[in-house]
Amino acid sequence: MVPETHKPAAFVYFEKRVLIILFLGFSAGLPLALSASTLAIWMADRGVDLGAIGLYSLAGLPYTLKFLWAPVVDAFRVPVLTRYLGRRRGWLVFSQLLLMAAILTLGSLDPVASPYLIALAALLVATASATQDIVIDAFRVESLPEDRQAAGMAYYVSAYRIALLVSTAGVIALVAYLETRGIATNAGWGIGYALMAGLVVVGMAAAWFAVEPEADVAYVRPQGGAALQRFWRTTRDSFTDFLTKDKAVLILLFVVLYKLGDTLAGVMTGPFVLAIGFDLATYATIVKGVGLVALLAGGFLGGYLARKFSLMTNLWVAGLLQMASNLVFCWQAWMGPDPLALSVTITVENFSGAIGTVIFVAYLSGLCTNKAHTATQFALLTALAAVGRTILSSWSGFAAEAVGWAPFFALTALAALPGLVLLWWLGKRHG
């Protein structure tokens, strides 16, 4: 056996426990767009007005509020599943079963005929997805030692972004193909969503082959009222621990605002591309082909930057790139339905977005310094980071209708400034 110290650095990426995080990252990224950007494109394709599409982004509220029930994952066990799989793996499979059912339900509906049921089903998908995120974050922290966390995060972010492409460009390409085969538009979207529900099996297989974290061995299952006591104690201690950090409130505000401009633009990207004259097949081809290469390159560069430079420097680089990428959409609006221009736009967007994701996740992970409260605190931080994508972006459709596409994307670039101002303030006070 080769001694641990003599193994190549890349060997860590072939370890089973690190590979498990790769597949869990795919499972985590798959459902996000199904209740957000893919749903927005489906609704735009069916003729729903932009104002209503923007309001449907509120279905993502569970991603913002998930910290409220994150302690439940620590305080309670799932009957039967926990007995056979363990506490973390039991919760993983439970949340994934709920997710499959919710996605199938959403795909069976019609955005025009059943708008309220669509909203409810999208809310259920987001809730099940947010719960899965809570469990995966806790599992990752508990199952990987500190010297394996970076490798796990690199795998997780890459797989997450690829899953997003599958559930956006993949679904769109499938729907476009089915339409050429004579299948009705809404039926095609239903088939696409059913396929995405089936892909949740990837995460379930990872949970099955994973090893339950050793931290679970010391966990004593509470009975009766003790469970509620554990829940409230976990909640209280987690929040108290974080809020007593230096500049805690400023940090939380920064987490909300840092990616605001990027998320405001992201909500309307799909409807924008369709509105300026592209068809679904062209959009999907460019996003899936050129966009995937740009995404992987951006992720690789983000990982390199994370090792090469300070976190503060990387946050500035990622923030400025995200801001600049929004302005490229203004150029695209001027160019119109030009496939080459769209290839450039998607390349810039995916490349900068991948860098931003890696750097921002590294920042959020670094804030969770107390291992006893990592799951709940990480849920709080990622929930706050989702505020821009849910609550703050709900007006984006109305804004695009009111000012036009080019001015709208210029405004989204300006929306990045508050986050950069806070970054400057945090850096100044840190110094």
C-alpha positions in Angstrom: 0.0 0.0 0.0 1.2 3.5 -0.9 1.7 5.7 2.2 -0.8 8.5 2.4 1.9 11.1 2.3 3.3 9.6 -1.0 0.1 9.5 -2.9 -0.3 12.0 -5.8 -2.5 15.0 -5.0 -5.1 14.0 -7.6 -5.6 10.6 -5.9 -8.1 12.2 -3.5 -10.5 12.7 -6.4 -10.8 8.9 -6.8 -11.6 8.1 -3.2 -15.1 6.7 -2.7 -16.2 9.2 -0.1 -15.2 12.1 -2.4 -16.8 10.5 -5.5 -20.1 10.2 -3.5 -20.1 14.0 -3.1 -19.9 14.3 -6.9 -23.1 12.4 -7.4 -24.9 14.1 -4.5 -23.9 17.4 -6.1 -25.7 16.4 -9.3 -28.7 15.4 -7.3 -28.7 18.8 -5.6 -28.4 20.8 -8.8 -31.0 18.9 -10.7 -34.3 20.3 -9.2 -33.3 24.0 -8.8 -34.2 25.1 -12.3 -37.3 22.9 -12.5 -39.2 25.3 -10.2 -37.3 28.4 -11.5 -35.7 29.1 -14.9 -36.9 26.0 -16.7 -40.4 26.6 -15.4 -40.1 30.2 -16.6 -39.2 29.1 -20.1 -42.0 26.5 -20.1 -44.5 29.3 -19.1 -43.0 31.7 -21.7 -43.3 29.0 -24.3 -47.0 28.6 -23.4 -47.6 32.3 -23.7 -47.8 33.3 -20.0 -47.1 37.0 -19.6 -43.7 38.2 -18.2 -45.2 39.7 -15.0 -46.7 36.4 -14.0 -43.5 34.6 -14.8 -41.5 36.9 -12.5 -44.0 36.3 -9.7 -43.6 32.6 -10.0 -40.0 33.0 -8.8 -41.6 33.3 -5.3 -42.0 29.5 -5.5 -38.3 29.4 -4.6 -39.0 30.8 -1.1 -38.2 27.4 0.6 -34.5 27.9 -0.4 -34.6 31.2 1.5 -36.5 29.8 4.6 -34.8 26.4 4.8 -32.8 27.4 7.9 -36.1 27.4 9.8 -36.4 23.6 9.6 -32.8 22.7 9.2 -32.5 21.7 12.9 -35.3 19.1 12.3 -32.8 17.1 10.3 -30.5 17.0 13.3 -33.2 16.5 15.9 -35.4 13.8 14.3 -35.0 10.5 12.5 -37.0 9.1 9.6 -38.9 6.0 10.5 -37.7 2.8 8.9 -35.2 4.5 6.6 -33.0 5.7 9.5 -33.1 2.2 11.0 -31.6 0.7 7.8 -29.5 3.5 6.3 -28.6 5.7 9.3 -29.6 9.2 10.2 -28.1 11.2 7.3 -28.6 8.6 4.6 -32.1 8.0 5.8 -33.0 11.7 5.4 -31.3 11.8 2.0 -33.4 9.0 0.6 -36.6 10.4 2.2 -36.1 13.9 0.7 -35.3 12.4 -2.7 -38.5 10.3 -2.7 -40.4 13.5 -1.9 -38.5 15.3 -4.7 -39.4 12.7 -7.3 -43.1 12.8 -6.5 -43.1 16.6 -6.5 -41.4 16.8 -9.9 -43.7 14.3 -11.5 -46.7 16.3 -10.1 -45.4 19.6 -11.5 -44.7 18.1 -14.9 -48.2 16.7 -15.2 -49.9 20.1 -15.0 -50.6 22.9 -17.5 -49.3 26.4 -16.8 -52.2 28.0 -18.6 -55.1 25.8 -17.4 -53.8 25.3 -13.8 -51.7 28.3 -12.8 -52.4 27.9 -9.0 -51.7 24.2 -9.0 -48.5 24.9 -10.9 -47.5 27.4 -8.3 -48.2 24.8 -5.5 -46.4 22.0 -7.2 -43.3 24.3 -7.9 -43.4 25.2 -4.1 -43.4 21.5 -3.2 -40.4 20.8 -5.6 -38.5 23.7 -4.0 -39.3 22.5 -0.5 -38.2 18.9 -1.1 -35.1 20.2 -2.9 -34.2 22.6 -0.1 -34.5 19.7 2.4 -32.2 17.6 0.3 -29.7 20.5 0.3 -29.7 20.6 4.1 -29.0 16.9 4.4 -26.3 16.9 1.7 -24.5 19.8 3.3 -24.5 18.1 6.7 -23.5 14.8 5.1 -20.6 16.4 3.3 -19.2 18.2 6.3 -19.5 15.1 8.5 -18.2 12.5 6.1 -15.2 14.3 4.7 -12.1 15.2 6.9 -10.8 18.7 6.6 -8.1 17.8 4.1 -10.8 16.4 1.8 -13.3 19.2 2.0 -11.8 21.2 -0.9 -11.9 18.2 -3.2 -15.5 17.5 -2.2 -16.5 21.1 -2.8 -14.9 21.1 -6.3 -16.8 18.0 -7.3 -20.0 19.3 -5.7 -19.9 22.6 -7.5 -19.0 21.1 -10.9 -21.7 18.4 -10.7 -24.2 20.9 -9.5 -23.7 23.2 -12.5 -23.8 20.3 -14.9 -27.1 19.2 -13.4 -28.4 22.7 -13.9 -27.6 22.4 -17.6 -29.3 19.1 -17.8 -32.5 20.4 -16.2 -32.5 23.5 -18.4 -30.8 23.0 -21.7 -31.4 19.2 -21.6 -35.2 19.6 -21.0 -35.5 22.4 -23.6 -33.7 20.3 -26.2 -35.9 17.3 -25.5 -39.1 19.4 -25.7 -37.9 20.9 -29.0 -37.2 17.5 -30.4 -40.5 16.1 -29.3 -42.3 19.0 -31.0 -40.6 18.0 -34.3 -42.0 14.5 -33.8 -45.5 15.8 -33.5 -45.9 15.6 -29.7 -48.0 18.5 -28.2 -46.0 21.2 -26.5 -47.3 20.7 -23.0 -47.0 16.9 -23.3 -43.4 17.4 -24.3 -42.7 19.4 -21.2 -44.4 16.7 -19.1 -42.1 14.1 -20.5 -39.1 16.3 -19.8 -40.1 16.7 -16.2 -40.7 13.0 -15.8 -37.2 12.3 -17.1 -35.8 14.7 -14.5 -37.7 13.0 -11.8 -36.1 9.7 -12.9 -32.6 11.2 -12.7 -33.1 11.8 -9.0 -32.2 8.1 -8.8 -28.5 9.2 -9.2 -28.7 10.8 -5.8 -30.5 7.9 -4.3 -27.8 5.5 -5.6 -25.1 7.7 -4.1 -26.9 7.6 -0.7 -27.2 3.8 -0.9 -23.5 3.2 -1.6 -22.3 5.9 0.8 -21.1 5.2 4.3 -22.9 6.8 7.2 -20.8 9.5 8.8 -19.0 8.4 12.0 -20.5 11.4 13.8 -23.8 9.5 13.8 -22.4 6.8 16.1 -22.4 9.2 19.1 -25.9 10.4 18.3 -28.5 9.2 20.9 -32.1 9.2 19.5 -34.2 11.5 21.7 -37.6 10.2 22.8 -40.9 12.2 23.2 -40.3 15.7 24.4 -36.5 15.3 24.3 -36.7 15.6 20.5 -38.4 19.0 20.7 -35.9 20.1 23.3 -33.0 19.0 21.1 -34.6 20.9 18.2 -34.9 24.2 20.1 -31.5 23.8 21.7 -29.9 23.2 18.3 -31.7 26.2 16.8 -30.8 28.5 19.7 -27.1 27.5 19.9 -26.6 27.6 16.1 -27.9 31.1 15.7 -26.3 32.4 18.9 -22.9 31.0 17.8 -23.1 32.8 14.4 -24.6 36.1 15.6 -21.8 36.6 18.2 -19.2 36.7 15.4 -17.6 40.0 14.6 -19.6 42.0 12.0 -22.2 39.2 11.8 -25.0 41.4 10.6 -22.8 43.0 8.0 -21.8 39.6 6.8 -25.4 38.4 6.5 -26.3 41.4 4.5 -23.3 40.8 2.2 -24.4 37.2 1.6 -27.8 38.5 0.5 -26.5 41.2 -1.9 -23.3 39.8 -3.3 -25.0 37.8 -6.2 -28.1 40.0 -6.5 -27.3 41.4 -9.9 -26.4 37.9 -11.2 -29.6 36.3 -10.0 -31.8 39.2 -11.2 -30.5 38.6 -14.7 -30.6 34.8 -14.4 -34.4 34.7 -13.8 -35.1 36.4 -17.1 -32.4 34.9 -19.3 -34.6 32.2 -20.8 -37.6 34.4 -21.5 -35.2 37.1 -23.0 -33.6 34.6 -25.4 -37.0 33.5 -26.6 -38.3 37.0 -26.8 -35.6 38.3 -29.2 -36.3 35.6 -31.7 -34.4 32.3 -30.8 -36.2 29.0 -30.9 -35.9 26.4 -28.1 -33.6 24.1 -30.1 -31.0 26.8 -30.9 -30.9 28.0 -27.3 -30.6 24.5 -25.9 -27.8 23.6 -28.4 -25.7 26.7 -27.5 -26.2 26.3 -23.8 -25.5 22.6 -23.7 -22.5 22.7 -26.1 -20.6 26.0 -25.8 -22.1 26.8 -22.4 -20.9 23.5 -20.9 -17.3 24.0 -22.0 -17.3 27.6 -20.6 -18.8 26.3 -17.4 -16.2 23.6 -16.8 -13.4 26.0 -17.7 -14.8 28.6 -15.3 -15.0 26.0 -12.5 -11.4 24.9 -13.1 -10.2 28.5 -13.0 -12.3 29.2 -9.9 -10.6 26.3 -8.1 -7.2 27.6 -9.2 -7.9 31.1 -8.0 -9.1 29.7 -4.7 -5.7 28.1 -4.1 -3.6 30.9 -5.6 -5.0 34.1 -4.1 -6.7 35.4 -0.9 -10.4 35.0 -0.5 -11.0 38.8 -0.5 -9.1 39.1 -3.8 -11.2 36.3 -5.3 -14.5 37.8 -4.1 -13.5 41.0 -6.0 -12.6 39.2 -9.1 -15.8 37.1 -9.1 -18.0 40.0 -8.2 -16.7 42.2 -11.1 -16.9 39.4 -13.6 -20.5 38.7 -12.6 -21.3 42.4 -13.0 -19.6 42.6 -16.4 -21.4 39.4 -17.7 -24.8 41.1 -17.2 -23.7 43.9 -19.6 -23.0 41.4 -22.3 -26.8 40.7 -22.4 -27.3 44.4 -23.3 -25.1 43.7 -26.3 -27.1 40.6 -27.1 -30.3 42.6 -27.1 -28.8 44.9 -29.7 -27.5 42.0 -31.8 -30.8 40.2 -31.8 -31.2 36.5 -32.8 -27.6 36.0 -33.9 -26.4 32.5 -32.9 -22.7 33.5 -32.8 -23.5 36.5 -30.5 -25.5 34.2 -28.2 -22.6 31.8 -28.1 -20.4 34.6 -26.8 -23.0 35.8 -24.3 -23.6 32.3 -22.9 -19.8 31.7 -22.8 -19.2 34.9 -20.8 -22.2 34.2 -18.5 -21.3 30.5 -17.7 -17.6 31.2 -17.4 -18.0 34.0 -14.9 -20.9 32.3 -13.1 -18.9 29.1 -12.5 -16.0 31.2 -11.1 -18.4 33.1 -8.9 -20.1 29.9 -7.6 -16.8 28.3 -6.6 -15.5 31.4 -4.8 -18.8 32.2 -3.1 -19.3 28.6 -1.8 -15.8 28.7 -0.5 -16.6 32.0 1.3 -19.8 30.5 2.8 -18.0 27.3 3.9 -15.3 29.4 5.6 -18.0 31.2 7.7 -19.1 27.9 9.3 -16.2 27.5 11.8 -18.1 25.6 14.5 -18.5 22.0 13.4 -21.3 21.5 16.0 -23.6 23.8 14.0 -22.4 23.5 10.4 -25.6 22.1 9.0 -27.9 24.7 10.4 -25.5 27.7 9.8 -24.8 26.6 6.2 -28.5 26.3 5.7 -29.0 29.9 7.0 -26.3 31.3 4.7 -27.4 29.5 1.6 -31.0 30.5 2.4 -30.0 34.1 2.6 -28.0 33.8 -0.6 -31.2 32.6 -2.3 -33.2 35.8 -1.3 -32.1 37.5 -4.5 -33.3 34.6 -6.7 -36.7 34.4 -4.9 -38.0 37.5 -3.2 -35.9 40.3 -4.7 -36.2 38.9 -8.3 -40.0 38.6 -8.2 -40.3 42.1 -9.8 -37.9 41.3 -12.7 -40.6 40.4 -15.2 -42.4 43.7 -14.6 -39.2 45.6 -14.9 -38.2 44.0 -18.2 -41.7 44.8 -19.6 -41.5 48.4 -18.4 -38.0 49.4 -19.6 -37.1 46.9 -22.3 -34.4 44.2 -22.3 -31.2 46.3 -22.7 -32.0 48.8 -20.0 -33.2 45.9 -17.7 -29.9 44.1 -17.9 -28.0 47.3 -17.4 -30.0 47.8 -14.2 -29.1 44.2 -13.1 -25.5 45.1 -13.5 -26.0 48.2 -11.3 -27.7 45.9 -8.7 -24.3 44.3 -8.1 -22.9 47.5 -6.7 -24.3 47.3 -3.2 -22.7 43.9 -2.7 -19.3 45.3 -3.9 -19.6 48.3 -1.6 -20.2 45.9 1.3 -17.2 43.8 0.2 -15.1 46.9 0.3 -16.3 47.7 3.8 -15.7 44.2 5.0 -12.2 44.3 3.6 -11.5 47.7 5.0 -12.7 46.7 8.5 -10.9 43.4 8.3 -7.7 45.2 7.5 
